[in-house]
Amino acid sequence: MAKAALAKQIGEAQESIHLDTMRKTCFEKCFPRSYPSSLGKGDKICLAKCMDRITESHAIVSKACIEMAQNLQSNLDMQ
């Protein structure tokens, strides 16, 4: 059980870091000078596109990492 709890905590920490990074990156990109008091249509579009790109990139990198780990494990099992 301790191993599952640790894996859950690590997953939650990774998700939190991902969201914080996405928020920081997108807000810096969409609002380089200052944050508006309310979001206009263009602001919402900028944030949505930025967050979509980061989420898609994260999914691609995660998939590649999983495949690499599986290939490495497979190679180690063959030895």
Backbone as a ProteinNet text record, in pm:
[ID]
protein_1_A
[PRIMARY]
MAKAALAKQIGEAQESIHLDTMRKTCFEKCFPRSYPSSLGKGDKICLAKCMDRITESHAIVSKACIEMAQNLQSNLDMQ
[TERTIARY]
81.1	0	85.4	197.8	282.2	332.5	361.1	409.4	300.5	176.7	65.2	38.8	48.9	27.7	136.1	259.4	370.1	352	311.8	288.6	177.5	73.6	-35.4	14.5	94.3	148.8	239.9	320.7	410.2	328	223.8	136.1	68.7	21.3	-43.1	56.7	178.7	281.6	317.3	329.1	360.2	248.8	125.2	11.8	11.1	39.9	44.1	154.4	270.8	382.5	345.9	283.2	242	144.1	44.7	-54.1	9	97.5	164.5	251.4	324	409.1	324.9	215.4	127.4	68.4	21.1	-38	65.4	185.1	289.6	327.5	351.4	393.2	286.8	162.6	55.1	24	26.9	0	111.6	237	347.3	336.9	292.2	278.6	161.5	48.3	-73.7	-82.7	-14.5	-19.1	122.9	202.3	343	366	273.4	293.5	225.6	96.4	22.4	-105.5	-163.3	-287.2	-406.3	-498.4	-617.2	-713.9	-800.9	-898.4	-1007.5	-1029.4	-1123.1	-1069	-1105.1	-1053.3	-1143.7	-1082.3	-1154.8	-1152.6	-1220.2	-1228.1	-1088.8	-1006.2	-870.8	-786	-803.7	-730.2	-768.5	-897.5	-946.8	-895.4	-894.2	-845.3	-696.7	-620.3	-476.4	-450	-518.1	-498.8	-539.5	-652.6	-700.8	-602.5	-554.4	-460.1	-328.3	-281.1	-155.1	-167.7	-275.6	-296	-313.6	-382	-397.9	-263.4	-179.2	-46.9	38.3	37.3	118.6	66.3	-64.9	-123.6	-90.8	-102.2	-69.3	78.3	165.1	309	339.5	276.8	297.2	256.2	144.6	96.9	195.8	249.6	345.9	473.8	524.5	647.3	624.8	510.6	479.5	472.2	407.1	395.9	534.1	618.7	753.7	835	819.8	892	846.5	717	663.6	716.5	716.1	766.3	914.9	991.4	1134.1	1156.3	1080	1093.3	1055.9	950.5	909.7	1015.6	1072.3	1178.8	1301.2	1336.7	1451.9	1426	1306.9	1273.3	1274.7	1222.4	1221.9	1363	1451.2	1591.4	1660.3	1629.4	1690.2	1638.9	1510.8	1453.8	1515.3	1559.5	1618.4	1759.1	1824.7	1964.3	1975.6
-120.1	0	126.5	122.8	242	282.5	182.9	212.3	281.2	235.9	296.9	438.8	459.5	593.3	689.5	639.9	722.1	757.2	659.9	684.1	788	780.2	877.8	1017.9	1028.4	1158.2	1215.9	1131.6	1176.9	1226.1	1151.9	1192.3	1326	1343.7	1470.5	1586	1561.4	1665.3	1702.4	1601.6	1628.5	1709.6	1675.1	1748.5	1893.3	1913.5	2048.3	2131.7	2071.7	2140.9	2173.4	2078.1	2099.9	2217.7	2219.9	2328.2	2463.1	2465.3	2590.3	2642.3	2551.2	2589	2640.5	2570.5	2612.1	2750.2	2769.2	2897.3	3010.6	2989.5	3091.8	3121.6	3017	3033.7	3106.9	3063.3	3121.9	3265.4	3292.7	3429.5	3523.4	3476.8	3560.5	3584.6	3483.5	3498.1	3588.6	3568.1	3640.8	3779.8	3800.8	3930.5	3973.7	4013.9	4045.1	4166.4	4259.7	4380.2	4371.2	4346.2	4337.5	4257.5	4213.6	4135.5	4230.4	4204.4	4289.9	4259.6	4356.6	4335.3	4238.3	4227.5	4127.6	4079	3957.5	3898.5	3930.3	3980.3	4001.8	3875	3877.9	3760.7	3717.3	3813.4	3781.9	3720	3769.4	3714.3	3568.3	3541.1	3405	3310.6	3357.8	3276.6	3247	3349.9	3332.7	3229.3	3241.8	3147.1	3005.8	2992.6	2860.2	2792.5	2867.3	2809.5	2772.1	2858.5	2832.2	2707.2	2698.4	2582.6	2454.4	2463.6	2347.1	2299	2393.1	2356.4	2288.9	2345.5	2287.7	2150.4	2135.4	2006.5	1901.5	1939.4	1846.6	1808.5	1907	1879.8	1785.7	1810.9	1726.3	1581.9	1564.4	1430.3	1359.4	1430.6	1372	1330.6	1418.1	1387.7	1271.8	1271.9	1162.6	1029.3	1027.9	904.4	855.5	947.7	910.6	855.4	915.2	867.7	727.3	703.6	571.5	468	500.6	407.4	378.8	483.2	462.9	373.2	396.2	314	168.9	149	12.9	-55	16.7	-39.4	-74.1	12.4	-12.9	-136.7	-145.5	-262.8	-388.7	-380.4	-496	-541	-443.3	-476	-538	-488.9	-543.9	-685.4	-709.4	-842.8	-945.5	-900.8	-991.6	-1034.9	-957.1	-986.7	-1094.7
0	0	0	67.4	76.1	-62.3	-144.5	-279.1	-362	-349.9	-423	-374.3	-244.5	-188.3	-236.2	-240	-287.7	-434.9	-515.1	-657.6	-676.5	-594.3	-602.1	-567.2	-462.7	-422.5	-530.1	-590.8	-698.3	-816.5	-852.5	-962.6	-935.3	-813	-776.5	-780	-733.9	-736.9	-880.4	-967.3	-1108.1	-1173.4	-1144.5	-1200.9	-1152.3	-1025.8	-970.8	-1036.6	-1053.7	-1119.7	-1263.6	-1332	-1471.7	-1481	-1394.8	-1397.7	-1363.9	-1264.9	-1228.6	-1342.7	-1406.5	-1519	-1635.2	-1663.3	-1772.3	-1743.2	-1622.8	-1585.1	-1599.7	-1546.6	-1553	-1697.7	-1775.8	-1915.1	-1996.6	-1983.3	-2064	-2022.4	-1892.9	-1850.9	-1895	-1891	-1938.5	-2088.7	-2163.5	-2308.3	-2344.6	-2279.8	-2316.7	-2254.3	-2143	-2074	-2038.2	-2138.3	-2112.7	-2021.6	-2019.4	-1939.6	-1802.9	-1803.8	-1677.9	-1700	-1591.6	-1599.9	-1607.1	-1700	-1709.8	-1594.4	-1566.1	-1459.3	-1502.8	-1633.1	-1686.3	-1820.4	-1857.4	-1980.5	-2098.1	-2204.5	-2328.8	-2411.8	-2524.3	-2611.5	-2657.8	-2698.9	-2744.1	-2632.9	-2509.9	-2396	-2372.4	-2378.8	-2357.4	-2465.6	-2588.8	-2699.9	-2682.7	-2646.4	-2625.2	-2517	-2404	-2294.2	-2334.4	-2401.8	-2442.7	-2538.3	-2637.9	-2734	-2666.7	-2580.5	-2509.7	-2423.6	-2348.1	-2261.2	-2342.6	-2456.2	-2543.5	-2595.8	-2638.7	-2691.6	-2584.4	-2465.5	-2358.6	-2319.4	-2310.7	-2275.5	-2381.2	-2508.1	-2616.3	-2613.2	-2591.3	-2582.8	-2466.9	-2354.2	-2236	-2265.4	-2334.1	-2367.7	-2460.2	-2558	-2652.1	-2579.6	-2494.3	-2420.2	-2323.5	-2255.6	-2162.1	-2234.8	-2350.1	-2428.2	-2470.6	-2515.7	-2558.2	-2440.5	-2323.6	-2205.2	-2165.5	-2171.7	-2138.7	-2237.3	-2365.8	-2467.3	-2446.7	-2413.3	-2389.4	-2268	-2162.2	-2041.6	-2070.7	-2149.1	-2184.8	-2270.1	-2365.5	-2449.5	-2366.6	-2273.9	-2187.3	-2102	-2044.7	-1962.8	-2046.7	-2167.4	-2257.2	-2289.3	-2315.8	-2344.9	-2223.9	-2105.6	-1984.5	-1957.5	-1988.2	-1968.4	-2061.9	-2179.9	-2278.1	-2238.5	-2155.4	-2120.2	-2020.3
[MASK]
+++++++++++++++++++++++++++++++++++++++++++++++++++++++++++++++++++++++++++++++

